[in-house]
Amino acid sequence: MKSQKKQNTLVCTILAASFGLGMLCTGCQTSVGGQTLPSAYYLRDDVQYFQKGPEFKLAREAAALKEARGEEMRNR
């Protein structure tokens, strides 16, 4: 009976230790006081590249408005 209890204790200890180690090794975002903090490994994460686009995002709309104003002035 003692051997079974000792074995159960050993198994529980191993499971708890592996769970604790697993929790330490995973890098997850966490929220503290309403702030979302990055994982502990954010410096080693892949860098995402966003291709540079035009500074003014509404160029086509601005051109269309300018053309409409020009047409309106010509029609007067």
N, C-alpha and C positions, 0 to 999 in steps of 0.2 A: 504494500500500500504506500509506503514511504517513497519507494522508487517511482511510482506513478505520479505522485504529487511533485516530486523533484523534476520529473520529466515535463510535466505540465508547466511548472514555473519556468523551466529553461525555454520551452517553446514560446511562452508568453513574453519572456524577456527578449528573445531573438526577434519576435514579431514587432514588439514595441521599439526596439533599437532600429530595425530596418525601416519602420514607418517614420521614425524621427529623422533618420538619415535621408530618407526620401523627401521629407518636407524641407530639409535644409538645402538639398541639391537642386530643387526646382526653382526656377526664377519666374515668379508670377508677379503681376501687378497687384498692388494692394492699395487700399483706401484708408487714410488716416486723417481724421478730423475734416473730412470733406475733400481732401486733396487726393488725387490719384497719383501714386508714386510709381516710378518705373521699376522694372525688375532689377535684381542685383547684377544682372549680366548685360545691361543695356549698352555698355561700352564695347562689348564683343558681338553685338547683334549685327546682322547684315545691314549695310547702308542702302537705303532706298534712293533711287535716282529719279528725279522728276525733271523731264526735259524742259528747258527754258522756253517759255511761250511769249507771245506778244505782251507788252506792258499794258496796253489798252485793250481790254477784252471785248469791247463792243465796237470794234472798227467798222464792221459791215453795217451795223445799225446806225452809226454816226454818218456813214457815207450815204445811206438811204435817206436819212433825215435831211442831210444837206442837199441832196438831189431834189427831194420833195419841196424844200423851201425855194430852191432855184426855179423849179417849175411853177410854183405858186407866184413868184415874183414876175416871171415871164407872162403869165396869164393875166396879170392885172392891167 
